[in-house]
């Protein structure tokens, strides 16, 4: 059994969403703004038998009682809300153009480039509309409604007619569709006629239009394999030298950022891991400062620390302490510096007896920390012990030494034994 083919775009059926209510009173001003929209309204009003129904239909249209409008050749249809809960199905029918009428209309349009330009600009030339009696006149519109009112037109049909005039204001191709042909069909025909006319003027036949069957164009096919990627360079490389220009960013800062970006890109290219992914701005600032050697020794380093501290809302001392923690243990070391936590029973509880057995002075416990007068051990969530020092009895702790899984080893390294 053959699978059904997907339906093509139907150029001869268009549905427009409901137009919003018109501002202001319903019975003032013109409904349409274009000359062809007003001609549509006049053709309906010219054959109306009851002006009161027209006023009520105008009010219905102005208040947005007309739902989405569907336009097909010779027919305009919509559901119109009246006094009852259920809307009425309302139609306006008109005669479509025959083949001769379309030939005259399209020949006239193709002969005048300004006519085509006007249509593409959503404008309707008077001369073109008169070529084939495109606009309806009095008596050309036939209303039909499911309501019990047999007026010609009833207020629901009048409302639909007024709203259709607003559609014509926006797009005159709606009028062409009412007369039998859609926009894409008309533009394709005009393109063909222009090509034929141009070829005839040059004395040559128009070249055949190249076409591809849709089934062939959309058929699945195997694509060639991608070429292998270029090998990554052995190192990130160095950025160019940035000159110092008045009012421009500091060249040393630009050099640092460019170098960091190159290292980050090279790491991601070779390992698939972004070393900065997931860091907060403060953590990234600490990482940048820690990667720059010579803390406090050069003017460029002091400027770097000052700018990074100011940019993160921290003081230079706080940044320097955080840099020491980062150099001690990376992100885990910075976390140990900034966060106190309650470790579960186990290694932390066994640390004090082990230190006393190794003849170290008594350290008082508080959460994940063991503190003495000038020495401190902090137990990290990674299972390592981090050493800290302070001036005696000042509680001004700074990271020192190398982290160790053994508290005795961490304290021994801290004391330099």
Residue pairs with C-beta under 8 A, 6 or more apart in sequence:
9 184
11 182
11 183
11 184
11 185
12 72
12 73
12 177
12 180
12 181
12 182
12 185
13 70
13 71
13 72
14 70
14 71
14 174
14 177
14 182
15 68
15 69
15 70
15 71
16 68
16 69
16 70
16 71
16 167
17 68
18 64
18 66
18 67
18 68
18 69
19 64
19 66
19 163
19 166
19 167
20 64
21 62
21 63
21 64
22 31
22 61
22 62
25 62
26 58
26 59
26 61
26 62
26 63
27 55
27 58
27 59
30 38
31 37
31 41
31 58
31 61
31 162
31 165
31 166
32 38
32 40
32 41
32 165
32 166
32 168
32 169
33 169
34 124
34 168
34 169
34 172
35 124
35 126
36 124
36 129
36 135
36 168
36 172
36 175
37 165
37 166
37 168
37 169
38 165
39 135
39 136
40 135
40 136
40 161
40 164
40 165
40 168
40 175
41 161
41 162
41 165
42 138
43 135
43 136
43 137
43 138
43 139
43 140
43 141
44 92
44 141
44 143
44 153
44 158
44 161
45 54
46 137
46 138
46 139
47 138
47 139
47 141
47 152
48 54
48 152
48 153
48 158
49 151
49 152
50 151
53 149
53 151
53 153
53 154
53 155
53 158
54 153
54 155
54 158
56 155
56 158
57 153
57 154
57 155
57 156
57 157
57 158
57 159
57 160
57 161
57 162
58 158
58 159
58 162
60 66
60 80
60 81
60 82
60 155
60 156
60 158
60 159
61 158
61 159
61 160
61 162
61 163
62 162
65 80
65 81
65 82
65 159
66 78
66 79
66 80
66 81
66 159
66 160
66 163
67 78
67 79
67 80
67 81
67 87
68 78
68 79
69 76
69 77
69 78
69 160
69 163
69 164
69 167
70 76
70 77
70 78
71 167
71 174
71 177
71 178
72 177
73 96
73 177
73 178
73 179
73 180
73 181
74 93
74 94
74 95
74 96
74 178
74 179
74 180
75 91
75 92
75 93
75 94
75 178
76 91
76 92
76 93
76 160
76 164
76 178
77 89
77 90
77 91
77 92
78 90
78 160
78 163
79 87
79 88
79 89
79 90
80 87
80 88
80 90
80 145
80 156
80 157
80 159
80 160
81 87
81 88
82 88
82 147
82 155
82 156
88 145
88 146
88 147
88 156
89 145
89 146
90 143
90 144
90 145
90 146
90 147
90 156
90 157
90 159
90 160
91 143
91 144
91 145
91 157
91 160
92 141
92 142
92 143
92 144
92 153
92 157
92 160
92 161
92 164
93 141
93 142
93 143
93 144
94 136
94 140
94 141
94 142
94 178
94 179
95 140
96 178
96 179
96 180
97 105
97 132
97 134
97 179
97 180
97 181
101 132
101 133
102 132
102 180
102 181
104 131
104 132
105 128
105 131
105 132
105 134
106 186
106 189
106 190
106 193
107 193
108 115
108 127
108 128
108 131
109 115
109 116
109 119
109 128
109 190
110 116
110 190
110 193
110 194
110 197
111 197
112 125
112 127
112 128
114 125
115 125
115 127
115 128
116 190
116 194
118 124
118 125
118 128
119 125
119 128
119 172
119 173
122 170
122 171
122 172
122 173
123 172
124 172
124 175
128 134
129 135
134 175
134 176
134 179
135 175
141 153
141 161
143 152
143 153
143 154
143 157
143 158
143 160
143 161
144 157
145 153
145 154
145 156
145 157
147 154
147 156
149 155
149 156
153 161
164 174
167 174
168 174
168 175
173 182
173 183
173 186
176 182
176 183
176 186
177 183
195 206
196 206
198 206
199 205
199 206
199 207
232 266
232 269
232 270
233 266
235 266
236 259
236 262
236 263
236 265
236 266
237 262
238 259
238 262
239 254
239 255
239 258
239 259
239 262
240 258
241 251
241 255
242 251
242 254
242 255
242 258
243 251
244 251
250 303
252 300
252 303
252 304
253 303
253 304
253 307
256 288
256 292
256 304
260 288
260 291
264 274
264 275
264 276
267 273
267 274
267 275
268 274
268 275
276 284
276 287
279 287
279 331
281 311
281 312
282 312
282 314
282 322
283 331
283 334
285 308
285 309
285 311
285 312
285 319
286 319
286 322
286 323
286 325
286 326
286 334
287 326
288 304
288 308
289 295
289 304
289 305
289 308
289 319
289 322
289 323
289 326
290 323
290 326
290 327
292 301
292 304
293 301
294 301
295 301
295 305
295 320
295 323
296 302
296 305
296 320
305 316
305 319
305 320
306 316
308 319
309 315
309 316
309 318
309 319
312 319
314 322
321 337
321 398
321 399
322 334
322 337
322 338
324 398
324 399
324 400
325 333
325 334
325 336
325 337
325 338
325 399
326 333
326 334
327 333
327 399
328 386
328 399
328 400
328 401
328 402
328 403
329 336
329 380
329 382
329 384
329 386
329 399
329 403
332 380
332 381
332 382
332 384
333 380
333 386
333 399
333 403
335 380
335 381
336 378
336 380
336 386
337 399
340 366
340 367
340 368
340 369
341 367
341 368
341 381
342 367
342 368
343 367
343 368
343 379
347 379
347 383
348 365
348 368
348 379
351 370
351 377
351 379
351 385
351 407
352 363
352 365
352 370
354 406
354 407
354 408
355 363
355 370
355 407
355 408
355 411
356 362
358 408
358 412
360 408
360 411
361 372
361 375
362 372
363 370
363 371
363 372
363 375
363 376
363 377
364 370
364 371
364 372
368 378
368 379
368 380
369 376
369 377
369 378
369 379
370 376
370 377
370 379
370 407
373 392
373 393
374 389
374 390
374 391
374 392
374 393
375 387
375 388
375 389
375 411
375 414
375 415
376 387
376 388
376 389
376 390
376 397
377 385
377 386
377 387
377 388
377 407
377 410
377 411
378 385
378 386
378 388
379 385
379 386
379 407
380 386
380 403
383 405
384 403
384 404
384 405
384 410
385 403
385 404
385 405
385 406
385 407
385 409
385 410
385 411
386 399
386 401
386 403
386 410
387 399
387 400
387 401
387 402
387 403
387 410
387 411
387 413
387 414
388 397
388 398
388 399
388 400
389 397
389 398
389 400
389 414
390 396
390 397
390 398
400 414
401 410
401 413
401 414
402 410
402 413
403 410
404 410
404 413
